[in-house]
Amino acid sequence: MSDMPPTGKKILIIDDTKDILFVVSRRLKSWGYEPLIAESGEEGLRIVEERAPDLILLDIMMPKMKGRDVCARLKANPKTAHIPIIFLTALGLADHIKAGMDLGAEDYIVKPFEPAELKERISIVLARYDQPSAPNTQT
């Protein structure tokens, strides 16, 4: 049983660490989200095309295709550029954070993280993307 009613929002977790996938997906379910899981960047890109997630939680350090490469490909594709990305990674230096944000990520969370912080940041990013565009008031 989940703690919260379903939101209808799909969140894709792309991480090569099974423990992270398990823990984060269980948290997402308990918060009312539908978790989608990918164990590699390549698998993540396929799931994005098939399932159109509302948000992506993306690790940076993965074998083969790094998270930065996944982010760059998604942001370069007009069909996926609108999907918000939150990096969820152990790389916590200021240079790493800046590089991630420069790629177009909406947020950057350093592992280990507090579940309450993850929940709040996901809510903030999704709320930002749920806002209707401001009407054009110029004549």
Summary of the structure (lengths in Angstrom):
residues: 139
radius of gyration: 14.9
end to end distance: 52.0
largest distance: 54.6
contacts: 407
relative contact order: 0.15
helix: 42%
strand: 17%
